[in-house]
Every structure is written in C-alpha cells, then in structure tokens.
Amino acid sequence: MDAGFFTLNFTKCNVIEVIESITMSVVDYVNDKGINLIFDTDIEELVMHCDLDAIERIVLNLLSNAIKFTPVGGVIFVNVKLNEGKIIISVKDTGIGMTEETLSKVFERFKQGDELLTRRSEGSGIGLSLVKYLVEMHNGQVYVESKHKAGSEFFVELPINNGIKEEHVSNIDESYKIGDTVVQKISIEFSDIYL
C-alpha cells in the first residue's frame, strides 16, 4: 500500500512481540545514559495486520523523544494494553515535560517547541510528525499528555480490526527479528527521526 513517501507492507504479526523486542533492544543504550527503561504488558500475544517497519519507526521515535528529554536518574515506561478493540501503546517519561504552547505544536513538522527543548535536542524536527503519519496509516491515532517539568506520556491507539483490506496483507505470518539496521540505529546517538 502506497502511503505517500512510504510504501506500507502489511503482514499478520504478533504486535506485542514486535513492540517488546524493539523496546528491549535499546535497554543497554538507555542504561548507559543513566536512565531506567521499563516494559510492561499483560498481553502475551496479539496477531493483527500491521507494517513491521512502520511499527519499528513509531516505537523508536517515541523512545528517542523520551530519551532526549529525560535526565540522568529518570525513568521511561513503555506499556501495552487492550481497550475496547484497540491496542494502546504508551511511552511515559519523567523528563522536562512540555508547556501548553509546545503541546499544541508537538506533532507539527519542523516544530521544536520552546527554547529549552531546542537547546537540548537537535534534529530534523519531523520525528513525531512521522509517528502521527504512520499511526494514521494504520487507521489509528496518537496523542500526548504532559505537564511542564513533570514529564510526558505519548499514547498510540491502533484498532485491532484496522480495516486494512486482505489484498493489501501478506499471507505470511512474520516473526519479528531485530535487524542490523536497528542495531546500527541504537549504536549511534538517537537522531530526531528514523527513516
């Protein structure tokens, strides 16, 4: 399925395994920065139609954002749960939080928010915009709750029955494996976007 500058390849996959694998693959990197990363879910398995590369980009960009604005000694929580036919992925940090002005612009392309945010992070400014785009291509939504100086929590809601037509879905069930490209991304400083 063509999604503008991405071609999405939907497959049947265990999305819980995918999210957990991506999260756990960055644990050493996060710990080296003096930040604790916690993954939690009560769901063992959930097979649904999704694009593996898109889910990878969504999770990595949300983690990247949390890492940038969480100080040494802080904690990042990744949680996955089900609610009313939707899978909800949340990434919560104990970082600097956002002002109301920053919140209103957080998903806009090339917006870096307030001066403090800009000073602490350099990048293309399209990471969260990309997250929104890819989530919407799965017929989902993304939103954030934050208080200035009190951390942020990003939520991604994806419908389990996302309306993706069968002709757009590979018949092969895929087991997610951390690839070399992900390892390379983890081994360098997180940028603002993962393409």
Rosetta blueprint (number, residue, H / E / L):
1 M L
2 D E
3 A E
4 G L
5 F L
6 F E
7 T E
8 L L
9 N L
10 F E
11 T E
12 K E
13 C E
14 N E
15 V H
16 I H
17 E H
18 V H
19 I H
20 E H
21 S H
22 I H
23 T H
24 M H
25 S H
26 V L
27 V H
28 D H
29 Y H
30 V H
31 N H
32 D H
33 K L
34 G L
35 I L
36 N E
37 L E
38 I E
39 F E
40 D E
41 T E
42 D L
43 I L
44 E L
45 E L
46 L L
47 V E
48 M E
49 H E
50 C E
51 D E
52 L H
53 D H
54 A H
55 I H
56 E H
57 R H
58 I H
59 V H
60 L H
61 N H
62 L H
63 L H
64 S H
65 N H
66 A H
67 I H
68 K H
69 F L
70 T L
71 P L
72 V L
73 G L
74 G L
75 V E
76 I E
77 F E
78 V E
79 N E
80 V E
81 K E
82 L E
83 N E
84 E L
85 G L
86 K E
87 I E
88 I E
89 I E
90 S E
91 V E
92 K E
93 D E
94 T L
95 G L
96 I L
97 G L
98 M L
99 T L
100 E H
101 E H
102 T H
103 L H
104 S H
105 K H
106 V L
107 F L
108 E L
109 R L
110 F L
111 K L
112 Q L
113 G L
114 D L
115 E H
116 L H
117 L H
118 T H
119 R H
120 R H
121 S L
122 E L
123 G L
124 S L
125 G L
126 I L
127 G H
128 L H
129 S H
130 L H
131 V H
132 K H
133 Y H
134 L H
135 V H
136 E H
137 M H
138 H L
139 N L
140 G L
141 Q E
142 V E
143 Y E
144 V E
145 E E
146 S E
147 K L
148 H L
149 K L
150 A L
151 G L
152 S E
153 E E
154 F E
155 F E
156 V E
157 E E
158 L E
159 P E
160 I L
161 N L
162 N L
163 G L
164 I L
165 K L
166 E H
167 E H
168 H H
169 V E
170 S E
171 N E
172 I E
173 D E
174 E E
175 S L
176 Y L
177 K L
178 I L
179 G L
180 D H
181 T H
182 V H
183 V H
184 Q H
185 K H
186 I H
187 S H
188 I L
189 E L
190 F L
191 S L
192 D L
193 I L
194 Y L
195 L L
